[in-house]
Amino acid sequence: MFFLPLFDNNPTNRTPIVTRAIIIACILVFLYQIGLTDRLERLFIFSYGAIPALITGAEIRPGYFSDIPDKATLFTSIFMHGGLLHLGGNMLYLWIFGDNVEDSMGPVRFTLFYLACGVAATLTHIAIDPSSVTPLVGASGAIAGVLAAYLMLYPHAEVRVMIVILIFVRWASFPAVAVLAGWLIIQFLSAPASLSSDGGGVAYFAHIGGFVAGLILTPFMRQSSHPIFPAKEKETNENDRLTVLNRQAIKNAFVERYRRPVSHAKTANKKANAKVTTDHIRRSRRHLPNVKSSHRKQDEDK
């Protein structure tokens, strides 16, 4: 059994420019990466991935690696991925939760927040094994920080989830706090086993490091209009909580979630234009002759 978040019911007030730019950048880097030969792809990953031994100075950077500072890989590694599933999973989580966090912080602060969480995640991974020569790649640590921010800012938002049990697929709606708490528990349960793994694998400690960084930074990076752990609204739709949804309900909810929002300015302009048009019609009618009365008078004269 496993579950996969699909989208939330938490629309934003602005276009998530930074979130979309990060997703596009990660996809472009991955497309470039898979277009290389096996040898060049391996060299690309080792050159731009974050290798703990190089960053700590335990090893010297080989001359055939790309000539960039070792510490610069703290940033370049955030935009790299080890495979299609790695990329797809990370971008899905960023697509679902990133736009709301960006909306609560603004594009500039969100950019700094995202990079800071990514660096914190990598440093946590390095602290666990500073002499490792295995490159760390992926946006998972930075996205873990985004999940922490979402948990603090929108704990009661509803997340639509796909649940797979053997060959059965079901769709359901859960509070964000339940979905993200489940994700966090998996990280903590899996982290000890990753210590005994040789070489590659999932960097669970990097996820935990990024999540903790998100918890610490969110209160300082958010806008004052977005409270931390807001109280749940009294008026809720009982049908949206912990309910199993059919396919049509999921489709309708998805369309409603990502429907292009109309700004307040456009709405006001439409109302103003409608009012002007209505007033114009009313004034025009005052000057029009009463056609029915004219016909009646002509009939009477006849």
N, C-alpha and C positions, 0 to 999 in steps of 0.2 A: 504494500500500500504506500502511495505517496501522494502529495498534494502539490499543486502548482498555482500560484496566484496569477490571475488573468488581468484584472483591472480593479480600480476602486470606484466609489461613488462620490468622489471628492473633487469636483471641477475647480479649475483655477481662474484667477482674475486677469492673468496676463499670459502671453505666449511664452513657454519655457525655452527660450532661445539657447541658453547655456546647456541645458540637458540634451536638447536635440543636437547641438554642436558636438558634445562629447560622444554621443552615440554614433554620429556620422564619422567622427575622427577615429573611433575604435574600429568601425567597419572598414574604413579605408586602409588603416594600418594592417588589418587582418587580410584584406584582399591583396595588398602588396606582398605580405608575408607568404601566403600560399602560392603566389605566382613565382616564387623563387625555387631554385633547385634544392634538393634535400641538404646539400652541403652549405649553400648560401643561407638557407632558412635557419639552419642550426647556428651558423655564425651570426646571423641577425639577432637571434634570441639571446645568445651569450654576450653579444656586444651591448645590447640595449636593455636586457633584463637586469634586475637588481641581484647581483651576486654578493652575498654577505662577506665572503673572504676578501673581496676586492674593496668593498666599502669600508671595512674595518682595518684594512692595511695588512691583513694576514697573508695575502698573496699579492703578487705584482701583476698588473694588467699585461697580458700578452701583446706583443707588437702587431699581430695580425688581427686583433680586435679593432673595431671602429674607434677612432681617436676622439673620445669624449671623456670628460671627467667622470670618475667612478660614481661620485655623489649625484651626478646628473641623472643616473639611472633610477634614482628614487622617484623621478617624475616620468621618465620615458617608459618605465615598466608598467605604469598605470594604464597605458593605452594599448598594451599588447595582450594577446591571449594565446593559449596553447592549443585550442581546437574550436571547432564550430559550436559544440555544446557549451563549452566554457564561455564563449562570446555570447551565444544566444541567451543563456541563463542570466548572465550579468546585465545585458542590455534590457532584458525583460523587467528585471527588478528596478533598474534605473528608470525605465519608461513609466512604470507604475507609480513609483514613490518619489522620483526626482523632481517632477514638475511642481508638486505641492511644496516641497522643501525650498525649491528655488523661489516660488511665489512668496513664501514667508520670510525669505532673507533678501531678495533682490538679486539680480544677476552677478554683480561684482562680489558681494559677500559670499554668495553660493559658490562661485568659482574658487575663492580662497578656502572656503570650508571644505570643498571636495578634495582639493589638492592636499590640504593639511591632514585630512583623514587618511588619504592614500599614503602619504609619507609616514604617518604614525603607524599605520598597519605594517608597512615594510620594516620600520625600525623595530617593531615588536617581534616580527619574524627573525630579524637579525639577532636580537637579544637572546632568542631561544637557541640559536646555533650560529654563532658569529664566524665559525671557520668553514661553513658550508660553501661548496663551489657550485651548487645547483642554482641556476637563475630563477628568480621569482618574477612571474609575469601575471598580469590580470588586474582588473578594476575592482575585484571583490572587496578589498579592504576599504577603498574609498566609498563604495556603495554600502558597505556595512555602516559607515558613519551616517550616510543618508537615511538608512533604516532607523538608526537611533534617533535622528532628528524627527523623523515621521512619527515614531512612537511617542515622543515627548509632545509634539505639536498637534497630532491628529489621532489620539489613541482610540477614539470612538468611531472613526470613519469605517465604512463597510468595505470589505475586500471580497471580490468575487473569486472563487477558488474552484479549480478542477480537481476532483478527487478520483484517483484510479485505484480500484480494488480488484486485483487479478485482471479479469477482462471486462469489468464493469466500470463505467465512467459516470460520475455524477457531478453536478455543479451545485455549489452552495455559497452562502454569504456568511462571512464571519467578521467580527470586529477586528480592526487592525492590531489591537493589543494582543489578541489571541494568535493571529498569524505570525506576527513578529516575535512574540514570546516563544512560539514553537520553533521558529528558525534559530533563535538564540540558544535554546536548550540543545538543539542538535549540534551546534558548534562546540558547546562545552563538553558534551558527551563524546564527541569525536576527537577533540583536541589531544587527549592523552595518547590515543592510539597512533597519532601522527608522529609522536616522538620516536617511535621505534621503526618507522618506515625509512628505508634507504633511498636517498635521491628524491625523485619527484613525488607528486601526490598533492592533496589539497592542503593549503596553508591555513589551517583552522585558527592558529594563534594570530595570524595576520587579520583574519576576520574579527576576532575578539578585540584586537588592538584598535582596529578602525572603528568598531562599535563604541568602545570606551571613549575614544577621541571625540566621536560624535556627541556622546552624552555630555562631555565637558564643554565642548565648543558651542553647542546649540544655544544655551542661554545668552551667550555674548553675541552671536551672529544673527539671531532672529530679529525681526522688527518688533517694536513694542506693541503693535496691534495684535500680535499672535502670542497668546499666553502659553506658559508651560503647563502641560497636563490639564487642559481646560475641563471644566465640569461637563457632564453629559447633558445635552438638551433634554428637557422634560418631554417635549413633543417628538416622539419617534414613531416611525412606521413599524409596527409589530411584525409585519410580513417580511421585513428586510433582515431580521436578526436570526442568525443560526437556522436558516431555512434552506431546504433543498429546492433548487430552481430548475425549471425545464429549459430546453434549448432556446425556445422563443423568448423566455424571460431574460436569459443571458444576452441574447441578441439585442433586445430592446434596451436593456440596461447599458450595453456597450455603446449603442448609438447615442443614447441620452448623455452618457459620460463625455464623449468626445465630440459632441455637437459644437460647432464653432460658436463661441460666446459672442453676444452682441454687446458692445460697450455702452455705458450709460450715455455717452455723448451722442452716439448714433440713435439710441432709443429716444432721447430727448428731441433730436432733430426730426425723427419720424413723426413724433407726436405733434411737434410744432407745425410741420408741413401739413399734417392731416387737419389740424385746426384751421390753418390758413385756407386750405382747400374748402373746408366746410363753410367757413365764413364767406368765402367768395361765392359759393353756390347760393347761400342764403341771400346775399345782397343782389345777386343776379336775378333771383326769383321775384324780388320786389319790383323789378322793372319789366318783367314779362307780362303781357296782357293775359287776362283770364280768358283762355280760349273757349272753354265751355260756355261762359256767360255771353261771349260774342256770338256764338252759334245760336244760342237761345233767343237773343234779341233779334237776330236776322229772321228766325223762324216766325216770331211774333209779328214782325213787320209785314211778312208775306201773308 
